[in-house]
Amino acid sequence: MSRNTSELLGQLKIDRDAVPEAPTSSRKTWLAASIGTAAGLVMGFAAATLLAGEQSSVASTETLPAKSTIPAPAVRERTETVLNASGYITARRMATVSAEVMGLISSVDVEEGMHVSEGQVLARLDDAKARVSLDFALAQVEVLQAQEASISAKLKEAERQYRRFAGLRDKNYSSKAQLTQSQASAEGLRADLRSARANIEVAKLEAKRQQERLEDHIIRAPFSGIVTQKNAQPGEIVAPSSAGGGFTRTGICTIVDMNSLEIEVDVNEAFIGRVSAGQRVNANLDAYPEWDIPASVVAIIPTADRAKATVRVRIGIDDKDPRILPDMGVKVGFLAEEETAL
């Protein structure tokens, strides 16, 4: 028993002087595989780290463009409103067309909403009496021209007699009285001829006046525009100097030049310093509150209303539009001056 124990303990002793045995082939294979696996893990981790770094670099490059590609800041305009006001659309050119003479309206050739051109016939008055007056004036011219011809013929005869008496006077066949009488007769006829010619000019002027009076019975448009009101009907009497009423009218129709429309607003005199000529304005009609109409200040009327403590401002409309009509209500906002961004 003790011997077996001694043998076992002897087997467990390490002989330090003994030469170690060479590793077997299976052990070599296991060791190489372990080293390869470790090297692969290290290389894979390094490659993953490198790839992640490249992706991060690309992402940052795409997110932040180059400095040269960043556009320069554009010029911006401030659109802050410095003052609000309200007013109305007005027309700078608007006229109630009437006749220069009193007469009975025979026809009216326009209706509301019709576009008319300058010189177009709007209405006609009864011109029967005016035509008679013109015919009479022309007849007077013809009468005076006939008188001129008669006087001219008598003058020629008087001049012949004067020359004849003058020749006989040299031979003592006529008296001095006959010579002076023929001379006076010729001078008188010359005066009558000048008077006749002057009367003809007067008659021609009268005929021209009657012609113009006849043309006054035709009412024409003073400028191009739109008819907004028709104030008379055929059969009524138009009288420019009348106060109207009954069948007597003072005007035929009202014409508005739509190209002359602008905005008039009353600005409190305490804030008139915020308004200047040429200042940009944003206008909105009460009928189209969402429609922004570009406009600009035309003029500031240099007077104030003592009762309302306001100053009137004229605003021109930049873009004309058929939806803009006279007397429409409008709200405006005076914009701040333009500013350039740095």
C-alpha positions in Angstrom: 0.0 0.0 0.0 2.7 2.4 0.9 4.7 1.3 -2.1 1.8 2.2 -4.4 1.5 5.6 -2.8 5.2 6.2 -3.2 5.0 5.3 -6.9 2.1 7.7 -7.5 3.9 10.6 -5.8 7.0 9.8 -7.9 4.9 10.1 -11.0 3.6 13.5 -9.9 7.1 15.0 -9.6 8.3 17.4 -12.3 11.7 16.7 -13.7 13.1 20.1 -14.4 16.2 18.7 -16.2 14.1 16.7 -18.7 13.8 18.1 -22.3 10.2 19.1 -23.2 8.5 17.1 -25.8 7.5 18.7 -29.2 3.9 19.6 -29.5 1.8 17.3 -31.5 0.2 18.3 -34.9 -3.3 18.7 -33.4 -2.1 21.1 -30.9 -0.4 23.2 -33.6 -3.6 23.3 -35.6 -5.6 24.5 -32.7 -3.1 27.2 -31.8 -3.0 28.5 -35.4 -6.8 28.6 -35.6 -7.0 30.6 -32.3 -4.4 33.1 -33.6 -6.2 33.5 -36.9 -9.6 34.0 -35.2 -8.1 36.7 -33.0 -6.5 38.4 -35.9 -9.7 38.4 -37.9 -11.6 39.9 -35.0 -9.1 42.6 -34.6 -9.1 43.4 -38.4 -12.9 43.3 -38.6 -13.2 45.7 -35.7 -10.7 48.1 -37.3 -12.5 47.9 -40.6 -15.9 48.6 -39.0 -14.4 51.6 -37.1 -12.9 53.0 -40.3 -16.1 52.5 -42.3 -18.1 54.3 -39.6 -15.7 57.2 -39.6 -15.9 57.5 -43.4 -19.8 57.4 -43.3 -19.9 60.1 -40.6 -17.5 62.2 -42.7 -19.7 61.9 -45.8 -22.8 62.7 -43.8 -21.3 65.8 -42.3 -20.1 66.9 -45.8 -23.6 66.5 -47.3 -25.2 68.3 -44.3 -22.8 71.3 -44.4 -22.3 72.5 -48.0 -19.2 74.3 -48.9 -18.9 78.0 -48.1 -18.7 78.9 -51.7 -22.1 77.4 -52.5 -24.0 79.4 -49.8 -26.0 82.1 -51.7 -25.5 85.7 -50.7 -28.3 87.2 -48.7 -31.0 88.8 -50.9 -32.3 92.3 -50.7 -35.5 92.3 -48.7 -38.1 94.9 -48.3 -39.8 95.8 -45.0 -43.5 95.5 -45.3 -44.4 96.8 -41.9 -47.4 99.1 -41.8 -46.6 102.4 -40.1 -50.1 103.9 -40.5 -53.6 102.7 -41.4 -56.4 104.9 -42.9 -59.6 104.5 -44.8 -61.1 106.4 -47.7 -62.8 106.1 -51.1 -62.0 105.5 -54.7 -62.4 108.8 -56.6 -62.0 109.8 -60.3 -59.9 112.8 -61.3 -61.8 113.1 -64.6 -65.6 112.9 -64.2 -68.1 115.1 -65.9 -71.9 115.5 -66.0 -72.4 116.3 -69.7 -75.0 118.9 -70.6 -76.0 121.0 -73.6 -74.9 124.6 -74.1 -78.4 125.6 -75.2 -81.8 125.0 -73.9 -83.9 122.5 -76.0 -86.1 119.5 -76.2 -84.3 116.2 -76.1 -85.0 114.2 -79.3 -82.8 111.2 -78.6 -80.4 109.8 -76.1 -77.9 107.4 -77.5 -76.1 106.0 -74.4 -76.9 103.7 -71.5 -75.3 103.1 -68.1 -72.1 101.0 -68.4 -71.5 101.9 -72.0 -68.0 102.9 -73.1 -67.8 106.1 -75.1 -65.0 107.7 -77.0 -64.1 111.4 -77.2 -66.4 113.2 -79.6 -69.0 110.4 -79.7 -72.6 111.6 -79.9 -74.4 111.1 -76.6 -77.7 112.8 -77.3 -79.5 115.2 -79.8 -81.8 118.1 -79.2 -84.6 119.3 -81.5 -82.8 121.6 -83.9 -85.6 122.8 -86.2 -85.4 126.4 -85.2 -81.6 126.4 -85.3 -81.7 125.1 -88.8 -84.1 127.9 -89.8 -81.8 130.5 -88.2 -78.8 129.1 -90.1 -80.6 129.1 -93.4 -81.6 132.8 -92.8 -78.0 133.8 -92.0 -76.8 132.1 -95.2 -79.5 133.9 -97.2 -78.3 137.2 -95.7 -74.8 136.5 -97.0 -76.1 135.9 -100.5 -78.2 139.2 -100.4 -75.2 141.2 -99.3 -73.0 139.6 -101.9 -75.5 140.6 -104.6 -75.5 144.2 -103.3 -71.7 144.2 -103.5 -71.9 143.2 -107.1 -74.4 146.0 -107.9 -72.3 148.6 -106.1 -69.2 147.4 -107.9 -70.9 147.7 -111.3 -72.1 151.3 -110.5 -68.6 152.2 -109.4 -67.1 151.1 -112.7 -69.7 153.3 -114.5 -68.9 156.2 -112.3 -65.2 155.9 -112.9 -65.8 155.8 -116.7 -67.9 159.0 -116.5 -65.2 160.7 -114.5 -62.5 159.8 -117.0 -64.8 161.0 -119.9 -65.6 164.3 -118.2 -61.9 164.8 -117.4 -61.1 164.3 -121.1 -63.8 166.7 -122.2 -62.7 169.2 -119.6 -59.3 169.5 -121.3 -61.1 170.5 -124.6 -63.6 172.7 -122.7 -66.5 170.5 -123.7 -67.6 169.8 -120.1 -67.9 172.0 -117.1 -66.0 171.7 -113.9 -69.2 171.0 -112.0 -69.8 167.9 -114.0 -66.2 166.7 -113.4 -66.4 167.2 -109.6 -69.9 165.6 -109.5 -68.7 162.5 -111.3 -65.6 162.3 -109.0 -67.9 162.6 -105.9 -70.2 159.9 -107.3 -67.2 157.5 -107.8 -65.9 158.2 -104.3 -69.4 157.5 -102.8 -69.7 154.2 -104.6 -66.2 153.2 -103.4 -67.4 153.8 -99.8 -70.6 151.9 -100.4 -68.5 149.0 -101.8 -66.3 148.9 -98.7 -69.5 149.0 -96.5 -71.0 146.1 -98.5 -68.0 144.0 -98.2 -67.8 144.6 -94.4 -71.5 143.7 -94.2 -70.8 140.5 -96.0 -68.1 139.6 -93.4 -70.5 140.3 -90.6 -73.1 138.1 -92.3 -70.6 135.3 -92.7 -69.7 135.5 -89.0 -73.4 135.4 -88.1 -73.8 132.3 -90.3 -70.9 130.7 -88.6 -72.4 131.5 -85.2 -75.7 129.9 -86.3 -73.8 126.9 -87.5 -72.1 126.5 -84.2 -75.5 127.0 -82.4 -76.9 124.2 -84.6 -74.0 121.9 -83.6 -74.7 122.7 -80.0 -77.9 120.7 -80.4 -75.7 117.6 -80.7 -74.2 116.6 -77.3 -70.8 114.9 -77.6 -68.5 113.1 -75.1 -65.7 115.5 -73.9 -63.3 112.6 -73.2 -63.3 108.8 -73.3 -64.8 106.9 -70.4 -67.7 104.9 -69.0 -71.2 106.2 -68.6 -72.1 105.8 -65.0 -75.5 107.7 -64.9 -78.1 108.5 -67.5 -80.0 111.6 -66.3 -82.3 112.4 -69.1 -84.8 110.8 -71.5 -86.2 111.8 -74.9 -89.1 114.3 -74.6 -87.6 116.1 -71.6 -86.1 119.6 -71.7 -82.5 120.2 -70.9 -81.6 123.6 -69.5 -78.0 124.2 -68.2 -79.0 127.2 -66.1 -82.0 125.5 -64.6 -82.1 124.0 -61.1 -83.9 120.9 -62.4 -87.2 119.5 -61.4 -90.2 118.3 -63.4 -89.3 117.6 -67.0 -86.3 120.0 -67.0 -82.8 118.4 -66.7 -79.5 120.0 -66.2 -77.4 117.2 -67.6 -77.7 114.3 -70.0 -75.3 111.7 -68.4 -72.2 111.3 -66.3 -69.0 110.0 -67.7 -66.0 108.7 -65.7 -62.5 108.2 -67.0 -61.6 104.9 -65.4 -57.9 105.5 -66.0 -58.0 108.4 -63.7 -59.2 106.5 -60.6 -57.2 107.0 -57.4 -57.7 106.8 -53.7 -58.4 109.7 -51.3 -58.0 109.3 -47.6 -58.1 111.6 -44.6 -55.1 111.2 -42.3 -55.1 112.5 -38.8 -52.9 115.6 -38.7 -51.1 114.1 -35.7 -49.7 111.2 -37.9 -49.2 113.1 -41.2 -45.5 113.0 -40.5 -45.5 109.3 -41.2 -46.6 109.9 -44.8 -44.5 111.1 -47.7 -44.8 111.5 -51.4 -43.9 108.4 -53.3 -44.4 106.2 -50.2 -45.6 102.7 -51.0 -49.1 101.8 -49.9 -51.1 98.6 -49.7 -54.8 99.0 -50.4 -57.7 96.7 -49.8 -61.2 97.3 -51.1 -64.1 96.7 -48.8 -65.6 94.5 -51.5 -62.4 92.4 -51.9 -60.7 92.5 -48.5 -58.2 89.7 -49.4 -57.0 91.5 -52.6 -53.9 93.5 -52.0 -53.7 96.4 -54.4 -50.2 98.0 -54.8 -50.3 101.8 -54.7 -48.2 104.8 -53.9 -48.7 108.3 -52.5 -49.2 110.9 -55.2 -49.5 114.1 -53.2 -50.3 115.4 -49.7 -52.9 118.2 -50.1 -51.2 121.2 -48.4 -54.2 122.1 -46.2 -55.9 120.7 -43.1 -59.6 120.3 -42.2 -60.1 122.4 -39.1 -63.3 120.6 -38.1 -61.9 117.0 -38.5 -58.2 117.8 -37.8 -57.2 115.7 -40.9 -55.1 116.2 -44.0 -56.2 114.7 -47.3 -53.8 112.4 -49.1 -54.0 111.3 -52.8 -52.9 107.8 -53.5 -52.3 106.5 -57.1 -53.2 103.0 -58.0 -50.3 101.2 -59.7 -52.3 98.3 -61.3 -55.6 99.3 -62.9 -58.4 96.7 -62.7 -62.0 96.8 -63.9 -63.1 95.6 -60.4 -62.1 99.0 -59.0 -65.1 101.3 -59.2 -65.7 105.0 -58.2 -66.9 105.7 -54.7 -65.9 102.2 -53.4 -64.7 102.1 -49.8 -61.0 101.2 -49.3 -58.6 100.7 -46.4 -55.0 101.5 -46.9 -51.8 100.8 -45.0 -48.8 103.1 -45.4 -45.7 100.9 -45.6 -42.3 101.6 -44.0 -39.4 102.7 -46.2 -37.5 100.0 -48.1 -34.5 98.5 -46.3 -31.5 96.5 -47.6 -30.4 93.5 -45.6 -26.7 93.2 -44.9 
